[in-house]
Amino acid sequence: MSLLVYAEKLGKQLPNFSVLGLDPGNTTGWSFWEDGELVQCGEVKLHKTASIIDLLYSFPHIDQFVVEEYRIYPNRAKQHIGHDLFTPRIIGAIEAYAYMKNSPLKFQPASLGKSHFTDQRLKALGLYQKGYRHANDAIRHVAHWFIFTAATVPS
């Protein structure tokens, strides 16, 4: 079953445009979608902030970005002292790129995608990528955004 079929079962219709989902970090997961269908996905190891730009330029057109947000939680704050905060810099580059391309950007908490689109559900939908944890997270974020934010109920 695809995400389109899943949406139909929920009585929803997915929008027809391109979406890039990103799970930013040293290993950045990505998923590229056209008209509600996963076209391609993968992971890239980034060694410098500008490397994310190379990935973004590899897609001819992106109508919407869906990105996992980065938060420093009180119980983990100490481990960030003296850290170079690479992930927030990656996110800043993504924000700048989306701004330059005039494409909307939606941030979602890390837990949001996993709450509904578990590994089991991704497998049932034929979306699960074995051995690609960060790509799966990027897929989850777009799938969640499609179903719970962008989908419409046909009249």
N, C-alpha and C positions, 0 to 999 in steps of 0.2 A: 504494500500500500504506500502511496506517495503522500506528501504533505497536502497536495491538492485534493486527493481523495479524502484524507482525514478532515480537511476543512469542510468539504461537502457534507460529510457525516455529521459535522457540528452545525450544519446549516449556514456556513459562511463561504464567502468568495474571496480569494486572494487577489491583491492588486497586480496589475500587469506592468511591472517595471523592474529595473535591476537593483539589487541590494548586495552590499558587501558587509559581511559580519566579521568582526575582529576580536580576538582574545589576545590583547597586547601583552608583551613581556619579552624576556630574552629569547624565548621560543614563542613566536607569535603564530597563533592559529588563525586561519581565514576560511571563509566560505563565500562563494560568489553565486548568486541566484538570479535567474531571469524568469519573470512571470510565474513566480511561485515554485519553480523547479530548481533544485541544486544542480548547477552546471559543473562546478569544480571546487575543490577545497584542498587544503594542505597546511603545512607548517613551514616556517622559515626561521632559522636561527639568525638573530640580529646581533651584529658586533658594534654598530654605531647607530645613533639616532637617525641619521640620514638614510640608512638602509631601508626603512619603512617606505620611504618615498619611491624607491625602485619597485617595491611590491605594488604600491598604489597606482603607479604609472602603467603597470602591466595590464590594467583593465581599461578598455576604451571609454566606457561611460558608466558612472555609478549614480543612480538616482537617489539612493538612501544609504547611509552608513548606520550600522548597529554595532556598538562597541561596549565591551565589558568595562565597567568603571573600575577605578582604582581607589581604594580607601585604606587609610591607616586606622585600625581599630585600637582602642585603648589597651587591650590585652597583648597587642603585638607592637606597640609603639616603640619600645626599647630596642627592638631589633632593627629599627630604621635609623637609629642614631649613627651618623657617619656614613650612611649608605648613599650611593650616588643617585638613587631614585631614577633608574633607567626607564622603568615602565611609565611613570608620569611624563617623561620627556617624549617617549614614543607616542603617547596619547596627544601631547601638544602638537606633534608633527601631523598626526591624523586630523586634529581639529583645524589646523592651518590649511591642510590640503582640501578638506571638505569645504572650508570657507572660500578658498580660491576657485573651487569648482561649482560653488553655489549649490551644494548638495546638503540636505538636512542630515543631522547627526543625532542619533538617539543613544544615550548611555543607559545601561541596565546593570543592576547589582549582580555580582558573580553568582549568587544563590538563585537568582530568578530563573535562569534557563534550566537549571538542574531540578527545580521543584516539579515541573510538569514533564519536561522532555528528558526523562531518565535514559540511561543506556538501553534499557529494555525497550522503551518506546521508540528510540531512534532505530534500534534493530528492526522492530516491527514495521517501521515506516521505510526501511531500506536506506536509511541515512547514516547509519553508524559506520565509522571508519576505524577498523581495528588497528591499534598501535598508534593512533593519532589523537591523544587526549586533548590537545589544545584546538585542533581542527574540530573535534566533536563539540567543544565548548562554543566555538564560533557558530557551528550549525545550530546548537541549542538556542543561542541568543536570537538568531534570525527566525527560527521556527516559532519561538515564543512571541517575538514581535509581530510576525505575520498573523498568527492565530488570535492573539489577545489585544493587539493595537491596530494593525492595518487592515485586517479582514473586515469585510462588510457583510451585512445580511441582505441577500437579494430581495427585492420587493416583488 
